[in-house]
Amino acid sequence: MNSISGFSSQLRLTGLSGFDTETIVQELMKAERIPLNTLKQRRTLVQWKQEAYREVSSSLIGFKSKFFDIVNRSTYMLSESSIKLMKATSSNSEYVTATAAYGANAGAYNIKVKQLATASYSASTGKVSGAIEGTVDETELANIAGKKLKVTLDGVVKEIELKEYTEAYNEDNLAERLQEALDSAFGKIGDESKFIVAYDKDSNILSIDTKSNSGVTKLTIDGTSEGIGALSELGIILGASNRISLKRSLVSLNNTLANPFNFDAGGFVTFEINGKVFTADATDTLEKVFAKINNDEDANVIISYDEISDKITITSKQTGAGNNLSIKDISGNFLGALNLGDITAGNDAIVSINGQEIVRSTNNFTINGITYTLHKSHGESSEGDTITVEQNTDTVISNIKSFIEEYNKLIDMINGKVNEKYERNYQPMTDEQKEEMKEKDIE
């Protein structure tokens, strides 16, 4: 026979009727687990000690970092500067403010700002965007009455219906009637219209724009909810505007720009700013090109668009006199299409401190431990303002008080750990003990 009688296929004791064999086995296993549980309890004690040491160590490191690290100059207790702080007060912060470092001499300093430092810049000589234009189909003008245009003026949207007249629309009355419709929808400024509408009979070009210095700026003409409306007869494209959109690609902006972009054979424009060469694809958005320029450390400039004036400005980040800005097109006409004109040179800051004239390339500079920040030029007849430097006793007292409080807190914590009562008769609980207790009892 290949099997032994008296044993089942499972590891069980058989033939012991009347005995609670499972309880017997559990009790036997408890005895076997005593050495393991003892090791686990010792390990838990070691972990608790490590956590306590780590807490003390972290507190000591934090205290040292705050009060004994030379990097934290304002709270470094081993430095004379922490107990001899100085402060500077301006008699007129509209013109100049100041801060005083350790080592600055106490006293009153008369300062007169004769000239602020400015940056070199180049701005569009005229509007970047062109008027909204369309090539009118004269043969269709007779059918334009009753059709609509959706016009958006600085965010206000209105649908304008071209009303019927006794005399049909033609090249002689088109501009006048469109002007009348726009004025009726958006009103006038006194007796002055907000719009300029013109029609060239020779080229059949209709142009619509906002009037400069009228207070209104962006005009957009689009199709109506019913379709393209009167756009077809007027030859105006959907979404035509008198202001450029930075989110549109360079090539698509050619319908809006007063001077369209010219691309090289590969469809690129290449230009140079402060010796750094940039290349832009015709499909790049103007916003992307501007971001590339503004984020370039070598170019060191800011280029921006002002929708109100409809002009582009490129400004050097470096203020002061000198050759801080140079721009030129290499291929294509990116800078030319933006109408950027001649460069206006920057100026140095000129101030008088206690009668001594000082020239600096920035509006923020330090002299004898005092850092001055210039905000506005004084008038010719002005006597200037006063910077008063004195010891900052409030901050010194605050630093010393903070040191004492943090020190006492640290000592109390360490003493608490050292003198903490430890009941050696109670060892960490085993997993079996925790299973038999409620969470509250375990705590």
Buried (B, 14 or more C-beta within 10 A) or exposed (E): EEEEEEEEEEEEEEEEEEEEEEEEEEEEEEEEBEEEBEEBBEEBEEEEEEEEEEEBEEBEEEBEEBBEBEEBEEBBBEBEBBBEBBBBBBBBEEBBBBBBBBEBEEEEBBBBBBBBBBBBBBBBEEBBBBBBBBEBBEEBBEBBBEBBBBBBBBEEEBBBBBEEEEEEBEBEBBBEBBBBBBBEBBEEEEEEBBBBBBBEEEEBBBBBBBEEEBEBBBBBBBBBEEEBBBBBBBBBBEBBBBBBBBEBBBBBBBBBBBBBBBBEEEEBBBBBBBEBEBBBBBEBBBBBBBEBBBEBEEBBBBBEBEBEBBBBBBBBBBBBBEEBBEBEBBBBBBBBBBBBEEBBBBBBBBBBBEEEEBBBBBBEBBBEBBBBBBBEBBEEEEEBBBBBBBBBEEBBEEBEEEBEEBEEEBEEBBEEEEEEEEEEEEBBBBEEEEEEEEEEEEE
